[in-house]
Amino acid sequence: MHTTDPRPGFAQRMTKEEINTCPVRRWEGVVHVVRTPAELSQAVRALATETILGFDTETRPAYHKGESYLPSLLQLAGEKEVFLFQLKPLGLPGPLREILANPKVIKAGVSLAYDLQELHHLAPFKPAGFVDLGNLAKKAEIKNHGLRGLAAVLLGFRIAKGAQTSNWARDILAPTQIQYAATDAWVGRELYLKLQQDGEETSR
């Protein structure tokens, strides 16, 4: 289908250097940091109208052998708002597990198997409606499968990675962490929409 496509990322993998020439973009809309039951109720009400969500998690990095941490943050991006759920105070409450188990709500992201496995350590749920963007990219014969590479290939911009290894378990997230986490989830949603649109165009 795309084997002769000359675009970077299709004919061959887009390199780090090529990705770095793309302009940086960030989510610039509304972000809600959710850490109390009252904020959770509001967030779940707002998310009830969404059918496509960008999904991601963040975990405090471990630097020593044998050290590991549970996910600190769960990000869900809707059309106009992004919600960052702080899992240390919230745990993985029922209303969030319902979203994660709802087959009618698409949750799009990369490397989902690991994220879901880690979330299971907080509470059991049966994931449904998850779409791994790396798998969609492989079907579209795109050589880059990570979030950063796919953003460059399909959306023409790159994501800054500065806050990636920061302490996600802190009680009050820094503005740079909030923007980074919201951007990752937003990009997941945008990539899903772009891959769907491209798929429809090639099947015509």
Summary of the structure (lengths in Angstrom):
residues: 204
radius of gyration: 17.0
end to end distance: 12.6
largest distance: 52.9
contacts: 630
relative contact order: 0.21
helix: 40%
strand: 17%
